[in-house]
């Protein structure tokens, strides 16, 4: 059997070669200016991101998660920021989706895990957060390769953190097709006590299969359902159904986008006690969050 002839343009890469050969027979790849421009943009972003990582331009801000009944801070979600030298402080929504397609983002994710675990250990060492849960967003496809598991377990050992205080959030909209392989890696995390949350639940494909096939512990209600739930009957019905499903499966529930006291009360009535949202508190630098945590600690003279 002869190898099919393949004609490629100058901008083609290995993926183009593979795709052309897989098509069978002779194949021609036509120059696509949009594709070439996209590759150049990703390459530029990769270089800039590598420079940001090496130059200390990346930041972590923390959004508090509250007990909706008591108002106590019970967890924090770590959110990546980029202190860009020309564009100022960039939120994750501005650069992370594209950055996940770069090679450097793997190193960035490892940096995020190490940095946030170190920060949690510092807070615990200062007596500020003995039971605070750290939640870190991770692109699910990165989990498949095993390197992230080694970094995560290594950080727990390095900073002497109980696994139960670390929760990894996997965004449902970016779940890989290899759910069996993903489940095997997540099982290793569970052995260490690490919990797993499905973020943006209900917004991706295969929603129910994720709960069936993956060893997850928590469902995070997407803000597009939570924020309008008190005045949009359909949104309210979806929230009620998801909370009921989570309880039936013995899963925890956290609501995102809690927009006011009315929403918090509605969630409590359904049995959802944990929530976060900009109306409650926006994400903030670690120093600012530390002040909030310190305010929750009673002085020794007031204890007992």
Secondary structure by P-SEA (a helix, b strand, c coil): ccccbbbbcccccaaaaaaaaaaccbbbbcccaaaaaaaaaaaaaaaaaaaaaaaccbbbbbbbbcccccccccbbbbbbbbbccccccccccccaaaaaaccaaaaaaaaaaaaaaaaaaaaaaaccccbbbbbbbbcccccccaaaaaaaaaaaaaaccccccbbbbbcccccccaaaaaaaaaaaaaaacbbbbbcccccccaaaaaaacccccbbbbbccccccccccaaaaaaaaaaaaaaaaabbbbbbcccccaaaaaaaaaacccccccccccccccaaaaaaaaaaacccccccc
